Amino acid sequence: MMRSILIANPKGGSGKSTLSTHLAAWFAWQEEAVMLGDIDVQQSSRHWLAMRPASSPQIRSWNINDEEKAHTPKGTGIAVLDSPAGLHGKQLKQALMRVDHVVIPVLPSAFDMWASADFFNTLAEVKAVRREQISVAVVGMRVNPRTQSAAQLTEFLQKFELPLLTCIRDTQLYVQSIQRGLTLLDLPVSRTKQDRLQWQPLLDWLVSNKRQHR
């Protein structure tokens, strides 16, 4: 049964594409049949996939033609959905109907936390979330877990009873790898050991919280 992971935050520039591409790459390295799909009309994830080296584990995209809406390729085991900024209302509800996990990237700034508050409240009202049919967690982006900003982010999320799974630091390795159709998780372990440790809590959470698709 296919599992789906939605990466969502209504604010642009929060790190959704970084999370989406890295999760897709990691599952592909686990020999999963992975699809990375952008539910934004711009389909920006397709540009990254077009640059991905043939020597790297395959990641699929939507099947799209002129007569049908985008649909998941047959045989897909994991679908990672990168969402657009401003996701809300009917589009958000439609996205939630097809996913098992929601991962929310949040930057440790007051503006980003304020912008996320309404989104958190909306998620809390969704029946599937209340019934724990959808697992929800937060990842701090471009943040050092030892700083005061990380502590403030943790305190902020406690109001919504949402777990802060991990904090991902800011490093040029992300920029350099994305520009080549790669992720940091495609690079040698010797170069990325510290960063892989930061990703591990999120990966463990996704693997241990397998839920049958509704």
N, C-alpha and C positions, 0 to 999 in steps of 0.2 A: 504494500500500500504506500502510495506516495505521501511524503511529508513536505509541508510548505512553511517557509520562514519569511515573514514580512519584516523588512527594515524600514522603520517609519519615524518621522519627526516632521511636524508641519513647518519647521523653520529650515530655510535653505542653508547650505554650508555647514551642516552639523556633523557630517562624516558618514552619511548613509551609503554613498557609493564605495567608500573605503571598506566599510563593514561588509557590504554585499559582495564585492569582488573577492575579498579575502575568505569569506565563508564558502563561497562557491569553489574557490581554488582548493581549500582544505578538504572539502568533501570529495573533490575530484581526485586528490592524492590518496584518499581512502578507497579508491576504486568504486565510488558511487556514481551512478548515472545522474549527473547534475545539470539542471537548467538554471541559468541566470536570466531573469526577465525584468525589464523595466516597465512598470505600469504607467509611466509618464509617456505622453504622445511623442516626445522627442527620442525615446528609445536610446538614450545615451550609452547604456551598457553594451549595445551592439558595436559601438565604436571601439570599446576596450577589447571585446571579444575578437574583433577583426584584426587587432594587432597582436593577439596572443600567439606565441610561437607554436609551430606544429609539434615541436618536441615536448611541450608541456601537456599535462593531462587534459583531455578534452572537456570542454564545458559547452553545453548546448545553449541555444537561444530559442525564443518563440518561433513556432511555425507560423508564418504570415503569408497570405496571398490576397489578391484583390477581391475575392468572393467571400472570405471568411474572416472572422475576428481572430486575433492572435490566440493560439492555443498551445498547450504543453506538448512537446514531442512524446510519442509513445515510448514506454519503457523508462521514463524519468522516475528516479527514486527520491530525489531531493530537488525541490524548487525553491530558489532564493529570489525573492521579489524586492527590487529596489523601487521605492515609492517617490513620487514627486513632492516638492515643497507645497505646503498648503493642503495636504491631503485631509479631507474632512467630509462630513455629511454623507450623502449617498455613496460616493466613491469609496470612502473609508469603510462603510458598512459592507459594501460588495467585496472589498479586499479581505475583510475579516472573515467572511463566509467561507473562504477557501484556504485559510491558513491554520496552523497548529501552534506556531510560536510568533511572538512579536518582540523584536529587539529594537530598543529605542536608543540611538546615540544622542548624547547631550554634552554640550560644551560647558565648562565650569565658569560661566559668566552669568551675571544677574539677568541680562537681557535674554539669554538662551533659556534659563530656568523659568523665567516668567512666561516666555512664549510656549513652553512645554506644558505649563500647568493646566490649561484648558484641555489639551490633548489627553493628559493623564485622566482628567475627570470624565472625558467622553468615553475613554476605554473602560473606566470603572462601571459605566452604565450599561455596557454590552453584556447581554445575558451569558454568552459563551465564556466571557472572561470571569464573570461572577461565579459561574459554575465550574471554573478551572478547566474548561475544555480547551481554552487557549492559554498558553503560558506566556507571561509578560516579564521582561527584565530590561534593565538599563545598563548601558556601557558609557563610561566617561571617556570622552575623546579629547586628545591633545592635553592631557593632564597628568601631572606627577602625583601618584597616590600619597606621597608624603607631605604634600603642601596643604596649606590652609584651605585653598579652593576645593580640594578633594573632600575635605571634612565638611565644608559648607554644602557641597553637592549631596553628600550622604545624608546630612541633616534635612535638606530640602526634600529628598525622596522619601524619607520616613513619614512625611505627612500623607503620602499616597500609598504607603505600604508596598513600595516597589523595591526590589533588591538591586543594589549597584553591584553587578557581577564582577567588574574589573575596570581598570583605567588603562587606556592606551596612550602611550607617550607620543609626543610630537617629534618626528625624525624625518630627515630628508630621504631615508630609505623608502618611505611610502611614495613620495613624489617620483623618485627615480624608477621604481619598479612599475608603477601604474602607467607611466609614459611608454613603457615597453610591452604593455599587454600582460604584465606579470603582477604578482603580489609579493609582499615581503615573505610570505610562506612558501613561495617558489624558489627563494634564494637559499644558498647553503646554510645549514644549521650553524656552522661556525661563525657566520656573520650576523645571525639573527637570534641567537640564543636568548638574550635578555627580552627581546620583543615577543618571542614565542611563549615565554613564561607569562606574559601579560595576556595573551590570547587564550591560554589554556583554561581558565575558569569559564569563559564563554563556551568553548568547545565542549567541555565536560558537561555543562548545563544542557546544551542542545542534545547531546548523546544520551544523557541520563533521563531526560524528560521527553522521551518518545511517547507520542500520543497518536492513537489511530485517527486518521482523518475522518471528519464527520460526513 
